[in-house]
Amino acid sequence: MTTDLVHALPKSPGVWAEAWKRLKNDHVGMVSLFVTLFFIVLVLMAQLGLVAKGWQKEVGTPFAPPHFVGKIEDGSQSAVVDSITGANVDISDVDPLAPRYPEWAERAAKFTTSTTAKSDTLPFGADQQGRDVLSKVIKGAQVSITVGLAAALMATLIGTILGAIGGYFGGRVGDFLEWVYNVFTAIPYILLVFALAAVIKSGPLAGVLSGVWTVVIILSLVGWTGIYRLVRAEYMKHRSREYVRAAEAIGASHASRMFTHILPNISHVVLVQLSLHVVGFIKAEVILSFIGLGVPIDMVSWGTMLSEAQTELVLGKWWQLVAATAFMATFVTAFALLTDALRDALDPKLR
């Protein structure tokens, strides 16, 4: 009888069910969720080779403009032909075959055009080598978003676990973690990045870690300190509250109290830090790629595209800069708004 009565009582929704309900009522949060999921799906498709597989192919003429700009008639093609055929240059006295060079060059040009025809315009334009900017920016999204999300998740995981242990237990454990924190924060950020890059790229891990994961490890190892400090302070504040004492009274373990009871109540702090680290790590990848410590030269990212666009912008070729900036700004803004919506949905003070 008692069991039937217990089953008949209404069950209160859990923390995550309530958070999802509140998130669905936030229109900006839902739009940001769909935009973020779109980029993640795009990254997965690029990873599987379904899109942007041939980003390295020269499918257009050098600096081919976008479709809406149209073909630019600036005489550049004729200048290239003249440089090949030697227009207005008479070297027949030196080379008896010189009169045949223009004819051979025309045949070679016809053969090249018939076999590998290149477009004069592309949807988002082409770079200086004739590669499609749209394919490059999609492939760059795969690298940059992977670096930003993976490094931010790893740094958040490290900082949250260490902060939870240090703030919950305190004592000697907390003192030791504070010492580790002080060691990492005492070293200037950029010097620590250079030191870790040198160790990982030339040390015993050089054959194990390569490419994108080198950047992920470097950023996560230097980015956990801020999250650790905030999480530690929150755990010190929550560990003596009534709901934690009640969980202890019913026999909940330390791990259960730390990660089942306290963590959901401070998750809004963790999510804000995660959002900030994703944005910061994407920017850091741009800087590292620019100075040669980022992704390898045979890969493309938003950082390498922005680096290339600096010289192109001087020549008036702006489309690669606009494409990389627009994609990066859209993802970063959507992810930040989604994180704000999740923070509001999970914040216990707003329930």
Buried (B, 14 or more C-beta within 10 A) or exposed (E): EEEEEEEEEEEEEEBEEBBEEBBEEBEEBBBBBEBBEEBBEBBEBBEEEEBBBEBBBBBBBBBBBBEEEEEBEEEEEEEEEBEBBEEEEEEEEEEEEBEEBBEEBEEEBEEEEEEEEBBBBBBBBBBEEBBBBBBBBBBBBBBBBBBBBBBBBBBBBBBBBBBBBBBBBBEEEBEEBBEEBEEBBEEEEEEBBBEBBEEBBEEEBEEEBEEBBBBBBBBBBBBBBBBBBBBBBBBBEBBEEEEBEEBBEEEBEEEBBBBEBBBBBBBBBBBBBBBBBBBBBBBBBBBBBBEEBBBBEEBBBBBBBBBBBEEBEEEEBBBBBBBBBEBBEBBBEBBBBBBBBBBBBBBEEEE
